[in-house]
Amino acid sequence: MKKPVKEEAVSRIGKLTGTEKQILKQLSQNKTSTQIAKEMFVSYRTVQNHRLNISQKLNLHGYNTLLQFALEHKEKF
């Protein structure tokens, strides 16, 4: 039986880089990409690229899916 998508994503958190985990943590604090970019001294586009990479590594599809995942699993990263 195949694992549900979110359970599978939780098991893949370890594959994220330190920067990706930092962005995921900030997303779990309801920060926008613009806020994250300012705090990390990177461009908005860099944060968007990291969000895309995180979503691909965790096999999450859709912009809000990543945010929802971050909010539901913030204790894991």
Backbone as JSON Lines, residues from 0, in Angstrom:
{"i":0,"aa":"M","n":[0.84,-1.18,0.0],"ca":[0.0,0.0,0.0],"c":[0.89,1.24,0.0]}
{"i":1,"aa":"K","n":[0.55,2.2,-0.84],"ca":[1.33,3.42,-0.97],"c":[1.03,4.37,0.18]}
{"i":2,"aa":"K","n":[2.09,5.02,0.71],"ca":[1.94,5.98,1.79],"c":[1.21,7.22,1.27]}
{"i":3,"aa":"P","n":[0.41,7.87,2.12],"ca":[-0.18,9.14,1.72],"c":[0.92,10.16,1.42]}
{"i":4,"aa":"V","n":[0.64,11.09,0.55],"ca":[1.64,12.06,0.07],"c":[2.33,12.77,1.23]}
{"i":5,"aa":"K","n":[1.59,13.26,2.21],"ca":[2.2,14.03,3.29],"c":[3.09,13.17,4.17]}
{"i":6,"aa":"E","n":[2.72,11.93,4.42],"ca":[3.59,11.03,5.2],"c":[4.88,10.78,4.44]}
{"i":7,"aa":"E","n":[4.77,10.6,3.16],"ca":[5.94,10.4,2.31],"c":[6.82,11.65,2.35]}
{"i":8,"aa":"A","n":[6.22,12.81,2.33],"ca":[6.97,14.07,2.36],"c":[7.72,14.21,3.68]}
{"i":9,"aa":"V","n":[7.1,13.83,4.79],"ca":[7.75,13.92,6.1],"c":[9.01,13.06,6.1]}
{"i":10,"aa":"S","n":[8.94,11.89,5.49],"ca":[10.1,11.01,5.46],"c":[11.23,11.56,4.59]}
{"i":11,"aa":"R","n":[10.94,12.54,3.76],"ca":[11.95,13.11,2.86],"c":[12.56,14.41,3.38]}
{"i":12,"aa":"I","n":[12.14,14.88,4.54],"ca":[12.66,16.14,5.07],"c":[14.18,16.08,5.21]}
{"i":13,"aa":"G","n":[14.71,14.93,5.55],"ca":[16.15,14.78,5.71],"c":[16.94,15.02,4.44]}
{"i":14,"aa":"K","n":[16.29,15.01,3.29],"ca":[16.97,15.25,2.01],"c":[17.13,16.72,1.69]}
{"i":15,"aa":"L","n":[16.53,17.57,2.51],"ca":[16.61,19.02,2.27],"c":[17.95,19.57,2.75]}
{"i":16,"aa":"T","n":[18.41,20.62,2.08],"ca":[19.63,21.3,2.52],"c":[19.31,22.15,3.74]}
{"i":17,"aa":"G","n":[20.34,22.64,4.39],"ca":[20.13,23.51,5.55],"c":[19.34,24.76,5.2]}
{"i":18,"aa":"T","n":[19.65,25.34,4.07],"ca":[18.93,26.54,3.62],"c":[17.47,26.22,3.35]}
{"i":19,"aa":"E","n":[17.2,25.1,2.72],"ca":[15.82,24.7,2.43],"c":[15.05,24.48,3.73]}
{"i":20,"aa":"K","n":[15.69,23.87,4.72],"ca":[15.04,23.66,6.02],"c":[14.77,25.0,6.7]}
{"i":21,"aa":"Q","n":[15.7,25.94,6.57],"ca":[15.52,27.26,7.16],"c":[14.32,27.96,6.52]}
{"i":22,"aa":"I","n":[14.2,27.86,5.22],"ca":[13.06,28.48,4.52],"c":[11.76,27.79,4.92]}
{"i":23,"aa":"L","n":[11.78,26.48,5.02],"ca":[10.59,25.75,5.43],"c":[10.16,26.17,6.84]}
{"i":24,"aa":"K","n":[11.14,26.34,7.73],"ca":[10.84,26.78,9.09],"c":[10.21,28.17,9.08]}
{"i":25,"aa":"Q","n":[10.75,29.07,8.26],"ca":[10.18,30.41,8.18],"c":[8.79,30.41,7.57]}
{"i":26,"aa":"L","n":[8.57,29.52,6.62],"ca":[7.21,29.38,6.07],"c":[6.24,28.92,7.16]}
{"i":27,"aa":"S","n":[6.71,28.05,8.04],"ca":[5.85,27.55,9.12],"c":[5.51,28.66,10.12]}
{"i":28,"aa":"Q","n":[6.25,29.76,10.06],"ca":[5.97,30.92,10.91],"c":[5.13,31.95,10.15]}
{"i":29,"aa":"N","n":[4.53,31.5,9.05],"ca":[3.65,32.34,8.22],"c":[4.37,33.53,7.6]}
{"i":30,"aa":"K","n":[5.65,33.4,7.32],"ca":[6.38,34.49,6.67],"c":[6.23,34.35,5.16]}
{"i":31,"aa":"T","n":[6.16,35.49,4.5],"ca":[6.05,35.5,3.05],"c":[7.43,35.32,2.42]}
{"i":32,"aa":"S","n":[7.45,35.02,1.15],"ca":[8.73,34.9,0.44],"c":[9.5,36.21,0.48]}
{"i":33,"aa":"T","n":[8.8,37.32,0.41],"ca":[9.45,38.63,0.47],"c":[10.1,38.84,1.84]}
{"i":34,"aa":"Q","n":[9.4,38.49,2.9],"ca":[9.96,38.62,4.25],"c":[11.17,37.71,4.42]}
{"i":35,"aa":"I","n":[11.06,36.49,3.95],"ca":[12.17,35.53,4.05],"c":[13.39,36.06,3.3]}
{"i":36,"aa":"A","n":[13.16,36.57,2.1],"ca":[14.26,37.09,1.28],"c":[14.99,38.23,2.02]}
{"i":37,"aa":"K","n":[14.24,39.13,2.6],"ca":[14.86,40.26,3.33],"c":[15.66,39.77,4.52]}
{"i":38,"aa":"E","n":[15.13,38.81,5.27],"ca":[15.81,38.29,6.45],"c":[17.06,37.49,6.1]}
{"i":39,"aa":"M","n":[17.04,36.84,4.95],"ca":[18.18,36.01,4.54],"c":[19.15,36.76,3.62]}
{"i":40,"aa":"F","n":[18.82,38.0,3.29],"ca":[19.66,38.81,2.41],"c":[19.86,38.15,1.04]}
{"i":41,"aa":"V","n":[18.76,37.63,0.51],"ca":[18.76,37.05,-0.83],"c":[17.59,37.65,-1.59]}
{"i":42,"aa":"S","n":[17.52,37.37,-2.88],"ca":[16.42,37.92,-3.68],"c":[15.15,37.1,-3.48]}
{"i":43,"aa":"Y","n":[14.05,37.74,-3.78],"ca":[12.75,37.07,-3.77],"c":[12.8,35.84,-4.67]}
{"i":44,"aa":"R","n":[13.4,35.98,-5.83],"ca":[13.48,34.88,-6.81],"c":[14.27,33.7,-6.23]}
{"i":45,"aa":"T","n":[15.3,33.96,-5.46],"ca":[16.07,32.89,-4.83],"c":[15.19,32.09,-3.87]}
{"i":46,"aa":"V","n":[14.39,32.79,-3.09],"ca":[13.47,32.12,-2.16],"c":[12.47,31.29,-2.96]}
{"i":47,"aa":"Q","n":[11.95,31.85,-4.04],"ca":[10.99,31.1,-4.87],"c":[11.64,29.84,-5.45]}
{"i":48,"aa":"N","n":[12.9,29.94,-5.86],"ca":[13.61,28.75,-6.37],"c":[13.77,27.7,-5.28]}
{"i":49,"aa":"H","n":[14.09,28.14,-4.07],"ca":[14.21,27.2,-2.95],"c":[12.86,26.53,-2.66]}
{"i":50,"aa":"R","n":[11.79,27.32,-2.71],"ca":[10.45,26.76,-2.47],"c":[10.12,25.7,-3.51]}
{"i":51,"aa":"L","n":[10.48,25.98,-4.76],"ca":[10.24,25.01,-5.83],"c":[11.05,23.73,-5.58]}
{"i":52,"aa":"N","n":[12.32,23.89,-5.21],"ca":[13.17,22.73,-4.93],"c":[12.64,21.92,-3.75]}
{"i":53,"aa":"I","n":[12.18,22.6,-2.71],"ca":[11.61,21.91,-1.55],"c":[10.39,21.11,-1.98]}
{"i":54,"aa":"S","n":[9.51,21.74,-2.72],"ca":[8.29,21.07,-3.19],"c":[8.62,19.83,-4.02]}
{"i":55,"aa":"Q","n":[9.61,19.96,-4.89],"ca":[9.99,18.82,-5.73],"c":[10.58,17.7,-4.89]}
{"i":56,"aa":"K","n":[11.46,18.03,-3.96],"ca":[12.08,17.01,-3.11],"c":[11.06,16.3,-2.23]}
{"i":57,"aa":"L","n":[10.04,17.04,-1.78],"ca":[9.02,16.46,-0.91],"c":[7.83,15.92,-1.69]}
{"i":58,"aa":"N","n":[7.88,16.08,-3.01],"ca":[6.81,15.62,-3.9],"c":[5.47,16.27,-3.54]}
{"i":59,"aa":"L","n":[5.52,17.57,-3.3],"ca":[4.31,18.34,-3.01],"c":[3.99,19.19,-4.22]}
{"i":60,"aa":"H","n":[2.73,19.26,-4.57],"ca":[2.32,19.99,-5.77],"c":[1.36,21.1,-5.38]}
{"i":61,"aa":"G","n":[1.63,22.29,-5.88],"ca":[0.78,23.44,-5.61],"c":[1.42,24.37,-4.6]}
{"i":62,"aa":"Y","n":[1.21,25.65,-4.82],"ca":[1.83,26.69,-4.0],"c":[1.41,26.58,-2.54]}
{"i":63,"aa":"N","n":[0.13,26.43,-2.3],"ca":[-0.37,26.38,-0.92],"c":[-0.08,25.05,-0.23]}
{"i":64,"aa":"T","n":[0.17,24.02,-0.98],"ca":[0.46,22.71,-0.39],"c":[1.73,22.76,0.45]}
{"i":65,"aa":"L","n":[2.74,23.47,-0.03],"ca":[3.98,23.6,0.72],"c":[3.74,24.38,2.01]}
{"i":66,"aa":"L","n":[3.0,25.45,1.95],"ca":[2.68,26.23,3.15],"c":[1.9,25.38,4.15]}
{"i":67,"aa":"Q","n":[0.91,24.68,3.67],"ca":[0.1,23.82,4.55],"c":[0.97,22.75,5.2]}
{"i":68,"aa":"F","n":[1.86,22.14,4.42],"ca":[2.77,21.13,4.95],"c":[3.66,21.73,6.04]}
{"i":69,"aa":"A","n":[4.21,22.91,5.78],"ca":[5.09,23.57,6.74],"c":[4.36,23.85,8.05]}
{"i":70,"aa":"L","n":[3.14,24.32,7.96],"ca":[2.36,24.63,9.16],"c":[2.02,23.37,9.95]}
{"i":71,"aa":"E","n":[1.71,22.29,9.27],"ca":[1.3,21.06,9.93],"c":[2.46,20.27,10.52]}
{"i":72,"aa":"H","n":[3.68,20.48,10.01],"ca":[4.82,19.66,10.43],"c":[6.0,20.48,10.94]}
{"i":73,"aa":"K","n":[5.72,21.67,11.47],"ca":[6.81,22.56,11.88],"c":[7.71,22.0,12.97]}
{"i":74,"aa":"E","n":[7.24,21.06,13.74],"ca":[8.08,20.46,14.78],"c":[9.13,19.51,14.23]}
{"i":75,"aa":"K","n":[9.06,19.2,12.95],"ca":[9.98,18.24,12.34],"c":[11.25,18.89,11.77]}
{"i":76,"aa":"F","n":[11.3,20.2,11.71],"ca":[12.48,20.85,11.14],"c":[12.9,22.07,11.92]}
